[in-house]
Amino acid sequence: MSLSSARNYALRAAKSQDQKEAAELLSKAILELALAIEATDAKVKKINKGA
């Protein structure tokens, strides 16, 4: 659940010679990005609630 994981998946996908593997890696990268965004959103909402 981190941006670095998403970046690593995307880099591996870019280097992949297999289209199926690349698509799977990009799917994982997108999921990691979505989870990171949700986590950040939750933190911001928590901060805003406390302010």
C-alpha positions as CSV (number, residue, x, y, z in Angstrom):
1,M,0.0,0.0,0.0
2,S,2.6,2.5,-1.0
3,L,3.6,4.8,-3.9
4,S,7.0,3.1,-4.1
5,S,5.3,-0.3,-4.6
6,A,3.2,1.2,-7.4
7,R,6.3,2.7,-9.0
8,N,8.1,-0.6,-8.8
9,Y,5.2,-2.5,-10.4
10,A,5.0,0.1,-13.2
11,L,8.7,0.0,-13.9
12,R,8.6,-3.8,-14.0
13,A,5.7,-3.6,-16.4
14,A,7.6,-1.2,-18.7
15,K,10.5,-3.6,-18.9
16,S,8.4,-6.7,-19.4
17,Q,8.6,-8.5,-22.7
18,D,5.3,-10.4,-22.0
19,Q,2.1,-8.4,-22.6
20,K,0.1,-10.5,-20.1
21,E,2.7,-10.0,-17.4
22,A,2.9,-6.3,-18.1
23,A,-0.9,-6.0,-17.8
24,E,-0.9,-7.8,-14.5
25,L,1.9,-5.6,-13.2
26,L,0.1,-2.5,-14.3
27,S,-3.1,-3.7,-12.6
28,K,-1.1,-4.2,-9.4
29,A,0.4,-0.7,-9.8
30,I,-3.1,0.8,-10.2
31,L,-4.3,-1.0,-7.1
32,E,-1.4,0.2,-5.1
33,L,-2.0,3.8,-6.2
34,A,-5.7,3.5,-5.3
35,L,-4.9,2.2,-1.8
36,A,-2.3,4.9,-1.3
37,I,-4.8,7.6,-2.3
38,E,-7.4,6.1,0.0
39,A,-5.0,6.1,2.9
40,T,-3.9,9.7,2.2
41,D,-7.6,10.7,1.9
42,A,-8.4,9.1,5.3
43,K,-5.4,10.9,6.9
44,V,-6.5,14.3,5.5
45,K,-10.1,13.8,6.7
46,K,-8.8,12.9,10.1
47,I,-6.7,16.0,10.2
48,N,-9.5,18.2,9.0
49,K,-11.9,16.7,11.6
50,G,-9.5,17.6,14.4
51,A,-8.9,21.1,13.2
